[in-house]
Amino acid sequence: MSKNPLNKYKRLVIKIGSSLLIDAKSGSLRLDWLTSIVNDIAELKKIGMEIVIVSSGAVMLGREILGLRNKKLPLEKLQASASVGQIALLQAWGAQFNKYEINVGQILITPDITEQRRRFLNAKITISTLLELGAVPIINENDSVATAEIRYGDNDRLSARVASMVEADCLLILSDVDGLYTHPPQSEVKGEHIPLVKFITPKIEAMAGEAASHLARGGMKTKVEAAKISTLSGTDMIIAKGAVLNPIKDLANSKYTLFVANTCPKAARKRWILGTLEITGKIYIDDGAVKALLNGNSLLPIGVRRVEGEFSRGDIISIFDEQNVEIARGLAGMSEKQADIAKGKQSGAIIDLFEGITRTELVHADNLVLLNNSEKKQ
């Protein structure tokens, strides 16, 4: 895949729609297509790429299993269909990845996971850990419990939120079209394909049409909205045609639309931590901990001298050196009560102190931002 545009990325989120996974006539999985894309993903992993999948299809698959196809269903039956379909879908993914000795893990997301800080942090850590272990996280909106009022409504925007959360380099949306056109492909006016979008202007937004398939909840409009979320978060986004077998390998010889990120993921996350969250606590650390942070390490409780404020896991806290100078900010990995008890202690001793604690960082390096005065010391 030497010409493949994905080769330059290290962490990739792939969004796969229902119309690609589910056969419209039979309502069953397109097993040949699933087999082919897993083969593609296995090849990407061989070159060291980390892959996260946002997979639709649970509701449609569950409807088929429960004999509820071609019926207008109330919310509770749609939720029941999702519950059954999620199991079948994950089993199908797992069976294919097992051929390559690749593990998968399921993450079911509702909107508050990416909007509430503690849920955000929990989901991010779980996904990051799966990637560290070489597994492929399979993510979907939790349709089995979501209501019409709280659901994202489409997996395009959900995938963009996930890409932002995991600081992906690129979001690949596999669709039933090969990118953005000046006019929707299904319209009467013949549109011109747009291979590159550097800025999402009102003109670009006006080009978006509706879903081409009855299986899809989103259309080009939601894909452009997803592109706004992604590019502002520092993640490139590609819309490509996914209906062919081996759709990722096919990218090397196919048309697609690339939306270019406005910044890099780390810079976007730094901006988010520094500028959009309320500071609820303060941590005062010794010189050894300061050196560790400057070397890119996490903040461990052993280097903490004092804890102030009231905060919970996932809240923003400020970090001060022995001269009471603020040197960093980050997302707390513990509450203030846990941090106060853990301060000055070795990591091994901390796990025994609190039930449910498996990670002992007070602030993980991925969730920590050094301030300018600290960066100048390096």
C-alpha positions as CSV (number, residue, x, y, z in Angstrom):
1,M,0.0,0.0,0.0
2,S,2.8,2.4,-0.9
3,K,0.5,5.0,-2.4
4,N,-2.1,4.7,0.3
5,P,-2.8,8.1,1.9
6,L,-3.3,6.4,5.3
7,N,0.3,5.2,5.5
8,K,1.6,8.5,7.0
9,Y,-0.7,8.2,10.1
10,K,0.1,6.5,13.4
11,R,-3.4,6.3,14.9
12,L,-6.5,5.9,12.8
13,V,-10.2,5.8,13.6
14,I,-12.3,4.0,11.0
15,K,-16.1,4.7,10.8
16,I,-18.1,2.0,9.1
17,G,-21.8,2.6,8.3
18,S,-24.7,0.1,8.4
19,S,-25.1,0.1,4.6
20,L,-21.5,-1.4,4.3
21,L,-21.9,-4.0,6.9
22,I,-25.5,-5.1,6.3
23,D,-26.9,-6.4,3.1
24,A,-30.0,-4.3,2.3
25,K,-32.0,-7.3,0.8
26,S,-31.3,-10.0,3.3
27,G,-30.6,-7.9,6.5
28,S,-27.6,-10.1,7.2
29,L,-23.9,-9.3,7.5
30,R,-21.9,-8.9,4.4
31,L,-19.3,-11.4,5.5
32,D,-17.1,-11.2,2.5
33,W,-16.8,-7.4,2.9
34,L,-16.1,-7.8,6.6
35,T,-13.4,-10.4,5.9
36,S,-11.8,-8.1,3.4
37,I,-11.6,-5.0,5.6
38,V,-10.2,-6.9,8.5
39,N,-7.5,-8.1,6.2
40,D,-6.8,-4.5,5.3
41,I,-6.7,-3.5,9.0
42,A,-4.3,-6.4,9.8
43,E,-2.0,-5.1,7.1
44,L,-2.0,-1.6,8.7
45,K,-1.3,-3.0,12.1
46,K,1.7,-4.8,10.6
47,I,3.3,-1.4,9.8
48,G,2.7,-0.3,13.4
49,M,-0.6,1.6,13.0
50,E,-3.1,1.8,15.9
51,I,-6.7,1.2,14.8
52,V,-10.0,2.2,16.4
53,I,-13.3,1.1,14.7
54,V,-16.6,2.9,15.1
55,S,-19.0,0.3,13.8
56,S,-22.7,0.8,13.0
57,G,-25.0,-2.1,12.2
58,A,-26.2,-3.3,15.6
59,V,-29.8,-2.2,15.3
60,M,-30.2,-3.6,11.7
61,L,-28.5,-6.9,12.6
62,G,-30.6,-7.2,15.8
63,R,-33.8,-6.6,13.8
64,E,-33.0,-9.4,11.5
65,I,-32.2,-11.8,14.3
66,L,-35.4,-10.9,16.1
67,G,-37.6,-11.1,13.0
68,L,-38.4,-7.4,13.1
69,R,-37.3,-6.4,9.6
70,N,-39.3,-4.0,7.5
71,K,-41.4,-2.9,10.5
72,K,-41.8,0.5,12.1
73,L,-40.6,-0.1,15.7
74,P,-41.2,1.8,19.0
75,L,-38.1,2.9,20.9
76,E,-38.1,0.0,23.3
77,K,-38.0,-2.5,20.4
78,L,-35.2,-0.6,18.7
79,Q,-33.3,-0.8,21.9
80,A,-33.9,-4.5,22.2
81,S,-32.7,-4.9,18.6
82,A,-29.5,-3.0,19.4
83,S,-28.9,-5.2,22.5
84,V,-29.1,-8.4,20.5
85,G,-27.3,-7.0,17.5
86,Q,-24.4,-5.6,19.5
87,I,-23.5,-9.2,20.6
88,A,-23.7,-10.6,17.1
89,L,-21.8,-7.7,15.7
90,L,-18.9,-8.0,18.1
91,Q,-18.8,-11.7,17.7
92,A,-18.5,-11.2,13.9
93,W,-15.7,-8.7,14.3
94,G,-13.9,-10.9,16.8
95,A,-14.1,-14.0,14.7
96,Q,-12.5,-12.2,11.7
97,F,-9.7,-10.6,13.8
98,N,-9.0,-13.9,15.5
99,K,-7.7,-15.2,12.2
100,Y,-4.8,-12.7,12.6
101,E,-4.5,-13.3,16.4
102,I,-5.7,-9.8,17.0
103,N,-7.9,-9.2,20.0
104,V,-10.9,-6.8,20.0
105,G,-12.6,-5.0,22.8
106,Q,-16.1,-3.5,22.9
107,I,-16.8,0.1,24.0
108,L,-20.4,1.3,24.1
109,I,-20.6,5.1,24.2
110,T,-23.4,7.5,25.0
111,P,-23.1,11.3,24.5
112,D,-22.2,12.1,28.1
113,I,-19.1,9.9,27.9
114,T,-17.5,12.5,25.6
115,E,-19.1,15.5,27.2
116,Q,-18.6,14.8,30.9
117,R,-15.0,15.0,32.1
118,R,-14.9,11.9,34.3
119,R,-16.6,9.6,31.8
120,F,-14.4,11.1,29.0
121,L,-11.3,10.2,31.0
122,N,-12.5,6.7,31.8
123,A,-13.3,6.0,28.1
124,K,-10.0,7.5,26.9
125,I,-7.9,5.5,29.3
126,T,-9.7,2.2,28.4
127,I,-9.3,2.8,24.7
128,S,-5.6,3.8,25.2
129,T,-5.0,0.7,27.2
130,L,-6.5,-1.5,24.6
131,L,-4.3,0.1,22.0
132,E,-1.2,-0.3,24.1
133,L,-2.1,-4.0,24.4
134,G,-2.3,-4.3,20.6
135,A,-6.1,-4.8,20.6
136,V,-8.6,-3.1,18.3
137,P,-11.4,-1.2,20.2
138,I,-14.8,-1.6,18.5
139,I,-17.0,1.4,19.4
140,N,-20.6,2.1,18.9
141,E,-23.2,4.4,20.3
142,N,-25.0,2.5,23.1
143,D,-28.4,2.3,21.2
144,S,-29.7,-0.3,23.8
145,V,-30.0,2.4,26.5
146,A,-29.9,5.7,24.5
147,T,-33.2,7.6,24.1
148,A,-34.2,9.8,21.1
149,E,-33.4,12.8,23.2
150,I,-29.8,11.9,24.1
151,R,-28.4,10.0,21.2
152,Y,-26.0,11.4,18.7
153,G,-28.3,10.5,15.9
154,D,-25.5,9.3,13.6
155,N,-22.1,7.6,13.9
156,D,-20.3,10.2,11.7
157,R,-20.3,12.8,14.5
158,L,-19.8,10.0,17.1
159,S,-16.6,8.9,15.2
160,A,-15.4,12.5,15.2
161,R,-15.8,12.7,18.9
162,V,-14.0,9.5,19.4
163,A,-11.1,10.6,17.1
164,S,-10.8,13.7,19.1
165,M,-10.9,11.8,22.4
166,V,-8.1,9.4,21.4
167,E,-6.1,12.1,19.6
168,A,-6.1,10.2,16.3
169,D,-4.1,11.5,13.4
170,C,-6.9,10.6,11.0
171,L,-10.6,9.7,10.9
172,L,-11.5,7.6,7.9
173,I,-15.2,7.5,7.1
174,L,-16.1,4.7,4.7
175,S,-19.3,5.7,2.9
176,D,-21.4,4.8,0.0
177,V,-19.9,7.8,-1.9
178,D,-16.2,8.5,-2.7
179,G,-16.1,11.9,-1.1
180,L,-17.6,15.4,-1.3
181,Y,-19.1,16.7,-4.6
182,T,-20.1,20.2,-5.5
183,H,-23.6,18.7,-5.9
184,P,-24.8,15.4,-4.2
185,P,-24.3,12.4,-6.6
186,Q,-28.0,11.6,-6.4
187,S,-29.1,15.1,-7.5
188,E,-30.1,16.0,-11.0
189,V,-27.1,18.3,-11.4
190,K,-23.8,16.6,-12.1
191,G,-21.3,17.5,-9.4
192,E,-17.6,17.8,-9.5
193,H,-15.5,15.7,-7.0
194,I,-13.5,17.7,-4.4
195,P,-10.3,15.9,-3.5
196,L,-9.0,18.3,-0.9
197,V,-10.7,20.7,1.6
198,K,-8.4,22.9,3.6
199,F,-11.1,25.0,5.2
200,I,-14.7,24.2,5.9
201,T,-16.5,27.3,4.6
202,P,-20.3,28.0,4.3
203,K,-19.9,27.1,0.6
204,I,-18.5,23.7,1.5
205,E,-21.3,23.1,4.0
206,A,-23.9,24.0,1.4
207,M,-22.6,21.2,-0.8
208,A,-23.7,18.5,1.7
209,G,-26.8,16.4,0.8
210,E,-28.9,13.8,2.6
211,A,-28.3,10.1,3.1
212,A,-28.2,8.0,0.0
213,S,-29.2,4.8,1.8
214,H,-32.3,4.1,4.0
215,L,-30.0,2.2,6.3
216,A,-28.0,5.3,7.2
217,R,-29.0,7.9,9.8
218,G,-26.5,10.4,8.5
219,G,-25.7,11.9,5.1
220,M,-23.0,14.1,3.7
221,K,-24.2,16.9,6.0
222,T,-23.3,14.9,9.1
223,K,-20.0,14.0,7.5
224,V,-19.1,17.6,7.0
225,E,-20.1,18.3,10.5
226,A,-17.9,15.5,11.6
227,A,-15.1,17.0,9.6
228,K,-15.5,20.3,11.5
229,I,-15.2,18.4,14.8
230,S,-12.2,16.4,13.6
231,T,-10.2,19.2,12.0
232,L,-10.7,21.6,14.9
233,S,-9.4,18.8,17.2
234,G,-6.2,18.3,15.1
235,T,-7.4,15.2,13.2
236,D,-7.4,14.9,9.4
237,M,-10.6,13.3,8.0
238,I,-11.0,11.3,4.8
239,I,-14.3,10.3,3.2
240,A,-13.9,7.4,0.9
241,K,-16.1,4.8,-0.9
242,G,-16.3,1.7,1.2
243,A,-18.7,-0.6,-0.7
244,V,-15.9,-2.4,-2.6
245,L,-14.0,-5.3,-1.2
246,N,-10.7,-4.3,0.6
247,P,-11.8,-0.7,0.7
248,I,-8.7,0.5,2.6
249,K,-6.3,-1.1,0.0
250,D,-8.5,0.4,-2.7
251,L,-7.8,3.9,-1.4
252,A,-4.4,3.8,-3.2
253,N,-6.2,3.8,-6.6
254,S,-9.5,5.6,-5.8
255,K,-11.0,9.0,-5.3
256,Y,-11.5,10.4,-1.9
257,T,-11.9,13.7,-0.1
258,L,-9.3,14.8,2.5
259,F,-10.3,17.4,5.1
260,V,-7.0,18.9,6.5
261,A,-6.7,19.4,10.2
262,N,-6.2,23.0,11.4
263,T,-3.7,21.9,14.1
264,C,-2.1,18.7,15.5
265,P,-4.0,16.6,18.0
266,K,-1.6,17.4,20.9
267,A,-1.8,21.1,20.3
268,A,-5.6,20.9,20.1
269,R,-5.7,19.0,23.4
270,K,-3.3,21.4,25.0
271,R,-5.6,24.3,24.0
272,W,-8.6,22.4,25.4
273,I,-7.0,21.7,28.8
274,L,-5.6,25.2,29.2
275,G,-8.6,27.1,28.0
276,T,-11.9,25.3,28.4
277,L,-12.0,23.6,31.8
278,E,-12.5,25.1,35.2
279,I,-9.6,24.6,37.6
280,T,-10.9,22.9,40.8
281,G,-7.7,21.9,42.6
282,K,-4.1,22.6,43.2
283,I,-1.2,20.1,43.6
284,Y,2.2,21.2,45.1
285,I,5.1,18.9,44.1
286,D,8.8,18.5,44.9
287,D,11.8,19.1,42.6
288,G,12.1,15.5,41.7
289,A,8.5,15.4,40.4
290,V,9.2,18.6,38.5
291,K,12.1,17.0,36.7
292,A,9.9,14.0,35.9
293,L,7.3,16.2,34.3
294,L,9.8,18.1,32.3
295,N,11.1,14.7,30.9
296,G,7.6,13.8,29.7
297,N,6.6,11.5,32.6
298,S,3.3,11.3,34.5
299,L,2.8,12.9,37.9
300,L,3.0,10.2,40.6
301,P,1.8,10.7,44.1
302,I,5.3,10.1,45.6
303,G,6.4,13.6,44.4
304,V,3.3,15.4,45.8
305,R,3.8,17.6,48.9
306,R,0.4,19.2,49.3
307,V,-3.1,18.9,47.9
308,E,-5.7,21.8,47.9
309,G,-9.2,22.2,46.6
310,E,-12.1,19.8,46.0
311,F,-11.9,17.8,42.8
312,S,-12.9,14.4,41.4
313,R,-11.2,12.1,38.9
314,G,-11.3,13.8,35.5
315,D,-11.4,17.3,36.9
316,I,-8.8,19.9,35.9
317,I,-6.0,20.7,38.5
318,S,-3.1,23.1,38.6
319,I,0.4,21.9,39.5
320,F,2.9,24.1,41.4
321,D,6.6,23.7,42.1
322,E,8.4,24.3,45.5
323,Q,8.6,28.0,44.7
324,N,4.7,28.1,44.4
325,V,5.0,28.7,40.6
326,E,2.3,27.1,38.5
327,I,4.2,24.8,36.0
328,A,1.4,22.6,34.6
329,R,-2.2,21.7,34.4
330,G,-3.9,18.4,33.8
331,L,-6.8,16.0,34.4
332,A,-6.8,14.4,37.8
333,G,-6.5,10.6,38.0
334,M,-7.8,10.6,41.6
335,S,-10.1,12.6,43.8
336,E,-8.6,15.2,46.2
337,K,-9.3,12.8,49.1
338,Q,-7.5,9.9,47.4
339,A,-4.6,12.2,46.3
340,D,-4.2,13.5,49.9
341,I,-3.9,10.0,51.3
342,A,-1.6,8.8,48.4
343,K,0.8,11.8,48.5
344,G,4.4,10.8,49.2
345,K,3.7,7.1,48.8
346,Q,5.2,4.6,46.3
347,S,2.9,3.4,43.5
348,G,2.9,-0.2,44.8
349,A,1.5,0.9,48.2
350,I,-1.3,3.0,46.6
351,I,-3.1,0.1,44.8
352,D,-3.8,-1.5,48.2
353,L,-5.2,1.8,49.6
354,F,-8.2,2.2,47.4
355,E,-10.7,-0.2,46.0
356,G,-11.0,-0.1,42.2
357,I,-7.7,1.8,41.7
358,T,-5.6,0.1,39.0
359,R,-3.6,3.1,37.8
360,T,-1.6,5.2,40.3
361,E,-0.8,8.3,38.3
362,L,-2.2,11.4,39.8
363,V,-2.0,13.0,36.4
364,H,-1.2,10.8,33.4
365,A,1.3,12.3,30.9
366,D,-1.3,12.1,28.1
367,N,-3.6,14.4,30.2
368,L,-0.9,16.9,31.3
369,V,0.2,20.2,29.8
370,L,3.3,22.1,30.8
371,L,3.0,25.8,30.9
372,N,5.3,28.1,29.0
373,N,7.4,28.9,32.0
374,S,8.1,25.2,32.5
375,E,8.8,24.5,28.8
376,K,11.5,27.2,28.8
377,K,13.4,25.3,31.6
378,Q,13.8,22.1,29.4
